[in-house]
Amino acid sequence: MFDPASFSYECPSCSGWHPAPFTGTCPSCGFNASHLSGTHLTDFQQRKYEKHTVLLTGSNIPLGPGQSYNASFDHSGDALLGDLVRFAVTYGDKGYVDSVHGGHKVQVRAAFVPEIIGTGTSYCSSGGIACSGVCLIAPQSFQWGHPIPMLDEWVAERFRGVEGTCASCGTNTPFGTAFCESCLGDIGYDWSVTL
């Protein structure tokens, strides 16, 4: 059985390593994830939060100009956002994506959970696609950091050829997959027990 105390996570802000799970505040630098879980938001973060919770108001999820993917948290994902953020910081794979405005790379933390937390759309789909992943965009930034629900297709395109590692047994997994199928079964497919 997986023991969170046997795992260490890297703080998005100071890059220090600490025993799992992430509790919401880094014990070294004081990094706090409130800006990622829907509280203490800047104007930019409030707009992003509203954009990615559009399903809560019953709207369709549009693709904006130049967008290939878009997704929104549903009621379940929104209610679990604090735990999803802690899970992604603790067990999510670290990667980098191009800044929307170009010129530099932006850190992300990505993690899938075994339940539906939102719905998305893509340029190659005709209807809603279930989301079971959360991606923290620029998690270290109190000004620009924000969470988004994550589609499998987006991960497959952005992180083609990049592998993750199972937090329990260390085997290679697809990027963003915190636990392999076997280890996920060992914890009863209940990701919350790792927190």
MOVEN-V659487 format. One record per pair of residues at least 24 apart in sequence whose ideal C-beta (glycine too) atoms are under 10 Angstrom apart, sorted by the first residue. I is the first residue (numbers start at 1). J is the second residue. D is the distance in Angstrom with one decimal. If there is no record, write none. Layout:
I_J_D ; I_J_D
//
This chain:
1_168_8.9 ; 1_183_9.5 ; 1_186_6.0 ; 1_187_7.0 ; 1_188_9.6 ; 1_193_9.2 ; 2_166_9.5 ; 2_167_7.3 ; 2_168_4.4 ; 2_169_8.8 ; 2_179_7.5 ; 2_183_6.3 ; 2_184_9.3 ; 2_186_6.4 ; 2_187_5.4 ; 2_193_8.0 ; 2_194_6.5 ; 3_168_8.9 ; 3_194_9.4 ; 4_90_7.7 ; 4_91_9.1 ; 4_167_8.7 ; 4_168_9.8 ; 4_193_8.5 ; 4_194_5.3 ; 4_195_7.3 ; 6_167_9.2 ; 6_168_8.4 ; 7_90_7.4 ; 7_91_7.5 ; 7_167_5.4 ; 7_168_7.9 ; 7_178_10.0 ; 7_194_8.3 ; 8_90_9.2 ; 8_167_9.9 ; 9_86_9.6 ; 9_88_9.9 ; 9_89_6.2 ; 9_90_4.5 ; 9_91_7.2 ; 9_92_8.8 ; 9_94_10.0 ; 9_109_9.5 ; 9_167_9.1 ; 10_89_8.6 ; 10_90_9.5 ; 10_94_6.9 ; 10_109_9.2 ; 11_89_7.9 ; 11_139_9.5 ; 11_140_8.3 ; 12_36_9.0 ; 12_88_9.6 ; 12_89_6.4 ; 12_92_9.6 ; 12_94_8.1 ; 12_107_6.8 ; 12_108_9.6 ; 12_109_6.5 ; 12_136_7.4 ; 12_138_8.6 ; 12_139_4.0 ; 12_140_4.2 ; 12_141_8.8 ; 12_145_8.0 ; 13_139_8.0 ; 13_140_4.5 ; 13_141_8.8 ; 13_142_8.8 ; 13_145_9.6 ; 14_140_8.6 ; 15_94_9.8 ; 15_140_8.9 ; 18_90_9.3 ; 19_90_9.9 ; 20_86_9.7 ; 20_89_9.6 ; 20_90_5.0 ; 20_91_7.5 ; 20_167_7.9 ; 20_194_7.5 ; 20_195_8.6 ; 21_83_9.8 ; 21_86_6.2 ; 21_87_7.8 ; 21_89_8.5 ; 21_90_4.6 ; 21_91_8.1 ; 21_194_6.4 ; 21_195_4.8 ; 22_85_8.5 ; 22_86_5.1 ; 22_87_8.4 ; 22_88_8.8 ; 22_89_4.2 ; 22_90_4.4 ; 22_91_9.0 ; 22_92_9.9 ; 22_195_8.4 ; 23_86_7.2 ; 23_89_9.7 ; 23_90_9.3 ; 23_195_8.8 ; 24_82_7.5 ; 24_85_8.2 ; 24_86_6.3 ; 24_89_8.8 ; 26_89_9.1 ; 29_140_9.9 ; 31_89_9.1 ; 31_139_8.8 ; 31_140_7.3 ; 31_142_8.7 ; 32_142_8.3 ; 33_82_8.0 ; 33_85_5.2 ; 33_86_7.0 ; 33_88_9.3 ; 33_89_6.4 ; 33_136_8.5 ; 33_139_7.4 ; 33_142_10.0 ; 33_145_8.5 ; 33_147_9.5 ; 34_82_8.9 ; 34_85_9.2 ; 34_142_9.0 ; 35_85_9.5 ; 35_138_9.9 ; 35_139_8.8 ; 35_141_8.1 ; 35_142_5.3 ; 35_143_8.3 ; 35_144_9.1 ; 35_145_5.4 ; 35_146_7.6 ; 35_147_9.6 ; 36_81_8.2 ; 36_82_8.8 ; 36_84_9.2 ; 36_85_4.5 ; 36_86_9.2 ; 36_88_8.3 ; 36_89_8.1 ; 36_109_9.3 ; 36_134_9.4 ; 36_136_5.7 ; 36_137_9.1 ; 36_138_9.6 ; 36_139_6.0 ; 36_141_9.8 ; 36_142_9.5 ; 36_145_5.6 ; 36_146_6.8 ; 36_147_5.3 ; 37_80_9.8 ; 37_81_5.1 ; 37_82_4.3 ; 37_83_8.7 ; 37_84_8.1 ; 37_85_4.7 ; 37_86_8.2 ; 37_136_9.9 ; 37_147_7.5 ; 38_73_9.5 ; 38_78_7.6 ; 38_81_5.5 ; 38_82_7.7 ; 38_85_8.9 ; 38_146_9.4 ; 38_147_8.3 ; 39_81_9.6 ; 39_82_8.6 ; 40_142_8.4 ; 41_142_9.9 ; 41_145_10.0 ; 41_146_8.4 ; 42_141_9.7 ; 42_142_7.7 ; 42_143_5.7 ; 42_144_8.0 ; 42_145_9.4 ; 42_146_9.3 ; 43_143_10.0 ; 44_141_10.0 ; 44_143_7.0 ; 44_144_6.4 ; 44_145_9.7 ; 44_146_7.9 ; 45_141_9.6 ; 45_142_8.9 ; 45_143_8.0 ; 45_144_7.7 ; 45_145_7.3 ; 45_146_5.2 ; 45_147_9.6 ; 46_146_9.4 ; 47_146_9.1 ; 48_137_8.2 ; 48_144_8.9 ; 48_145_9.3 ; 48_146_4.2 ; 48_147_8.4 ; 48_148_7.6 ; 49_73_9.1 ; 49_78_9.3 ; 49_81_9.1 ; 49_146_6.7 ; 49_147_8.2 ; 49_148_9.8 ; 51_146_9.2 ; 51_148_8.7 ; 52_77_9.0 ; 52_78_9.2 ; 52_81_9.9 ; 52_118_7.9 ; 52_120_9.8 ; 52_146_7.6 ; 52_147_7.2 ; 52_148_5.3 ; 52_149_6.4 ; 53_77_8.2 ; 53_78_5.5 ; 53_81_8.9 ; 53_118_8.8 ; 53_149_9.3 ; 54_118_9.9 ; 54_119_9.7 ; 55_118_6.7 ; 55_119_5.9 ; 55_120_9.7 ; 55_128_8.9 ; 55_131_9.9 ; 55_149_9.3 ; 60_119_9.8 ; 60_121_8.2 ; 60_128_8.6 ; 61_118_9.0 ; 61_119_6.5 ; 61_120_6.3 ; 61_121_4.9 ; 61_122_10.0 ; 61_128_7.1 ; 61_129_9.4 ; 61_149_9.8 ; 62_121_7.7 ; 63_120_9.9 ; 63_121_6.2 ; 63_122_7.7 ; 63_123_6.5 ; 63_125_10.0 ; 66_100_9.3 ; 67_121_9.2 ; 67_122_9.1 ; 67_123_8.0 ; 68_121_9.8 ; 68_122_6.2 ; 68_123_4.8 ; 68_124_8.4 ; 68_151_9.9 ; 68_153_8.5 ; 68_154_7.8 ; 68_157_7.5 ; 68_158_10.0 ; 69_120_6.4 ; 69_121_7.3 ; 69_122_4.8 ; 69_123_7.5 ; 69_124_9.7 ; 69_125_9.4 ; 69_129_9.0 ; 69_148_9.6 ; 69_150_9.1 ; 69_151_5.5 ; 69_153_6.5 ; 69_154_4.5 ; 69_155_9.8 ; 69_157_8.1 ; 69_158_9.2 ; 70_119_9.9 ; 70_120_6.2 ; 70_121_5.7 ; 70_122_7.9 ; 70_123_9.8 ; 70_148_9.0 ; 70_149_9.4 ; 70_151_8.7 ; 70_154_9.4 ; 71_117_9.5 ; 71_118_5.5 ; 71_119_6.7 ; 71_120_3.1 ; 71_121_7.4 ; 71_122_9.0 ; 71_128_9.4 ; 71_129_7.9 ; 71_130_9.7 ; 71_131_5.0 ; 71_133_8.9 ; 71_135_9.3 ; 71_148_6.5 ; 71_149_4.1 ; 71_150_6.9 ; 71_151_5.6 ; 71_154_7.9 ; 72_117_10.0 ; 72_118_5.5 ; 72_119_6.2 ; 72_120_7.1 ; 72_121_9.2 ; 72_128_9.5 ; 72_131_8.1 ; 72_148_8.9 ; 72_149_6.4 ; 73_117_6.1 ; 73_118_4.4 ; 73_119_8.8 ; 73_131_7.9 ; 73_134_8.4 ; 73_147_8.1 ; 73_148_8.5 ; 73_149_5.2 ; 74_116_7.2 ; 74_117_6.6 ; 74_118_5.0 ; 74_119_6.2 ; 74_130_9.2 ; 74_131_8.3 ; 74_149_8.4 ; 75_117_9.6 ; 75_118_9.6 ; 76_115_7.2 ; 76_116_6.9 ; 76_117_5.7 ; 76_118_8.2 ; 77_113_9.4 ; 77_115_9.0 ; 77_116_8.0 ; 77_117_3.2 ; 77_118_4.6 ; 77_119_9.2 ; 77_131_7.4 ; 77_132_9.2 ; 77_134_7.6 ; 77_147_9.2 ; 77_149_6.0 ; 78_117_8.4 ; 78_118_8.5 ; 78_149_9.8 ; 79_117_9.3 ; 80_113_8.3 ; 80_115_8.5 ; 80_117_6.5 ; 80_134_9.0 ; 80_191_9.8 ; 80_192_8.3 ; 81_117_8.7 ; 81_134_8.0 ; 81_147_6.6 ; 81_149_9.9 ; 82_195_9.8 ; 83_113_9.0 ; 83_134_9.8 ; 83_191_8.5 ; 83_192_6.2 ; 83_194_10.0 ; 83_195_6.0 ; 84_111_7.8 ; 84_113_6.9 ; 84_117_6.7 ; 84_133_9.2 ; 84_134_4.4 ; 84_136_9.1 ; 84_147_7.1 ; 84_149_9.0 ; 84_191_9.0 ; 84_192_9.8 ; 84_195_9.9 ; 85_109_8.9 ; 85_111_9.6 ; 85_134_7.2 ; 85_136_6.6 ; 85_139_8.2 ; 85_145_9.8 ; 85_147_6.0 ; 86_192_9.8 ; 86_194_9.5 ; 86_195_5.7 ; 87_111_5.6 ; 87_112_9.7 ; 87_113_6.6 ; 87_134_7.5 ; 87_178_7.3 ; 87_191_6.1 ; 87_192_8.0 ; 87_194_7.0 ; 87_195_6.3 ; 88_112_9.6 ; 88_113_9.1 ; 88_133_8.8 ; 88_134_5.1 ; 88_135_7.4 ; 88_136_5.2 ; 88_139_7.8 ; 88_147_7.6 ; 88_150_9.4 ; 88_176_8.9 ; 88_178_8.5 ; 89_136_7.0 ; 89_139_6.7 ; 90_167_8.0 ; 90_178_8.3 ; 90_194_7.3 ; 90_195_7.3 ; 91_164_9.2 ; 91_165_9.8 ; 91_166_9.4 ; 91_167_4.8 ; 91_168_9.5 ; 91_176_9.8 ; 91_177_9.6 ; 91_178_3.8 ; 91_179_7.5 ; 91_191_8.4 ; 91_194_6.7 ; 91_195_9.3 ; 92_133_9.1 ; 92_134_7.7 ; 92_135_8.1 ; 92_136_7.0 ; 92_139_8.9 ; 92_150_9.9 ; 92_164_8.5 ; 92_167_9.6 ; 92_175_9.7 ; 92_176_6.9 ; 92_177_9.8 ; 92_178_6.6 ; 93_135_9.9 ; 93_155_9.4 ; 93_159_8.1 ; 93_162_7.8 ; 93_163_8.5 ; 93_164_4.1 ; 93_165_7.8 ; 93_167_10.0 ; 93_173_8.5 ; 93_174_9.2 ; 93_175_5.3 ; 93_176_5.4 ; 93_177_7.9 ; 93_178_7.7 ; 94_136_9.7 ; 94_139_9.2 ; 94_164_9.4 ; 94_175_9.9 ; 95_135_9.0 ; 95_155_9.2 ; 95_158_7.8 ; 95_159_5.8 ; 95_162_6.4 ; 95_164_9.1 ; 95_175_6.6 ; 95_176_8.4 ; 96_158_9.5 ; 96_159_9.6 ; 96_162_9.9 ; 97_135_8.8 ; 97_137_7.7 ; 97_138_9.6 ; 97_154_9.7 ; 97_158_5.9 ; 97_159_8.7 ; 98_158_9.0 ; 99_137_9.9 ; 99_138_8.9 ; 99_144_9.5 ; 100_137_9.3 ; 106_137_6.4 ; 106_138_5.1 ; 106_139_9.8 ; 106_140_9.8 ; 106_141_8.6 ; 106_144_8.1 ; 106_145_9.6 ; 107_136_8.5 ; 107_137_8.3 ; 107_138_6.1 ; 107_139_6.7 ; 107_140_6.2 ; 107_141_8.6 ; 107_145_9.2 ; 108_135_5.4 ; 108_136_6.3 ; 108_137_5.7 ; 108_138_7.6 ; 108_139_7.5 ; 108_148_9.2 ; 108_150_9.2 ; 108_158_8.7 ; 108_159_9.2 ; 108_176_9.4 ; 109_134_8.5 ; 109_135_7.2 ; 109_136_4.3 ; 109_137_8.9 ; 109_138_9.8 ; 109_139_5.4 ; 109_140_9.5 ; 109_145_9.9 ; 109_147_9.3 ; 109_176_9.1 ; 110_134_7.5 ; 110_135_4.7 ; 110_136_7.6 ; 110_137_9.8 ; 110_148_9.8 ; 110_150_6.0 ; 110_154_9.5 ; 110_155_6.6 ; 110_158_9.1 ; 110_159_7.7 ; 110_162_10.0 ; 110_164_8.2 ; 110_175_6.5 ; 110_176_3.9 ; 110_177_9.1 ; 110_178_9.2 ; 111_135_8.1 ; 111_136_8.6 ; 111_150_8.3 ; 111_164_8.9 ; 111_167_9.6 ; 111_175_10.0 ; 111_176_5.8 ; 111_177_8.0 ; 111_178_5.0 ; 111_179_9.5 ; 111_191_8.5 ; 112_150_7.2 ; 112_152_8.1 ; 112_155_8.2 ; 112_164_9.5 ; 112_173_9.4 ; 112_174_8.5 ; 112_175_9.5 ; 112_176_5.2 ; 112_177_5.6 ; 112_178_7.0 ; 112_179_9.1 ; 112_184_9.9 ; 112_191_9.0 ; 113_178_8.1 ; 113_179_9.6 ; 113_184_9.6 ; 113_189_9.4 ; 113_190_9.6 ; 113_191_4.6 ; 113_192_8.5 ; 113_194_9.9 ; 114_179_8.7 ; 114_181_9.7 ; 114_184_6.2 ; 114_185_9.9 ; 114_187_9.7 ; 114_188_9.8 ; 114_189_4.8 ; 114_190_8.1 ; 114_191_6.2 ; 115_189_8.5 ; 115_190_9.3 ; 115_191_7.8 ; 115_192_9.6 ; 116_149_9.6 ; 117_149_6.0 ; 117_150_9.2 ; 118_148_8.9 ; 118_149_3.5 ; 118_150_8.6 ; 118_151_9.0 ; 119_149_7.9 ; 119_151_9.4 ; 120_148_9.4 ; 120_149_6.4 ; 120_150_8.3 ; 120_151_4.5 ; 120_152_9.4 ; 120_153_8.3 ; 120_154_7.9 ; 121_151_8.5 ; 122_151_6.5 ; 122_152_9.8 ; 122_153_5.3 ; 122_154_7.5 ; 122_157_9.3 ; 123_153_9.2 ; 124_153_7.5 ; 125_151_9.2 ; 125_153_8.0 ; 129_153_7.4 ; 129_154_9.9 ; 132_176_9.9 ; 133_176_5.7 ; 133_177_9.0 ; 133_178_10.0 ; 134_176_9.0 ; 135_176_7.7 ; 150_176_6.8 ; 152_176_8.8 ; 167_194_7.5 ; 168_194_8.8
//
